[in-house]
Amino acid sequence: MDFKEEGNDRVDVNDKESRDEGKQPRPPPLMALNHVSRLCRNVKQSVDFYTKVLGFVLIERPQAFDFDGAWLFNYGVGIHLVQAKDEERLPSDRDHLDPMDNHISFQCADMEAIEEKLKERSIKYVKRTVDDEGRVRIDQLFFNDPDGFMIEICNCENLKLVPMGSLGKIKLPFDRHNPPLDLEQN
């Protein structure tokens, strides 16, 4: 792709919409994250974990699916659990916790309550605090689901989103909780 700078935006010069004089590239008509899909060793154990530890609600899934699985929903996002046919596709070390690895993250209003729940269920976790020289403090808890997929719980709403001249504009769903948006750039 070839790009040119237009104000604070980088525009793909091969994109017909971008070449049309005075027009900005049209963003894709996305609305929000719909779901995260996870392979699992045992659907029942994973449902138990996501409902009892994270508060997800088991919902109906289309009967047309010809494989074992479950759909869960809460907090504006779904978790789709799929019974693994090949366990080699799952994390081999279910106890490994590295905050720099792939994970999904949920914002939380009461970090202590989640930490207590993890302790009660004897779930191993890593606790971190990101302190940006007193400007912002983010508490994080990292732990694995029964299949070794890492989950983060944080109070990331403390961190303002500051756009840095990307191609698109930030779209926030008006009916969901989001971090504060700081549009004033220094």
Salt bridges, closest charged atoms under 4 A:
GLU6 OE2 - LYS4 NZ 3.21
ASP9 OD2 - LYS169 NZ 3.77
GLU17 OE2 - ARG26 NH2 3.52
ASP20 OD1 - LYS16 NZ 3.56
ASP48 OD1 - LYS52 NZ 2.73
ASP48 OD2 - ARG121 NH2 3.39
GLU87 OE1 - ARG41 NE 3.49
ASP101 OD2 - HIS96 NE2 3.34
GLU115 OE1 - LYS127 NZ 3.08
ASP132 OD1 - ARG135 NH2 3.09
ASP139 OD1 - ARG137 NE 3.44
ASP147 OD1 - ARG41 NH1 3.57
GLU152 OE1 - HIS103 NE2 3.02
ASP175 OD1 - ARG176 NH1 3.52
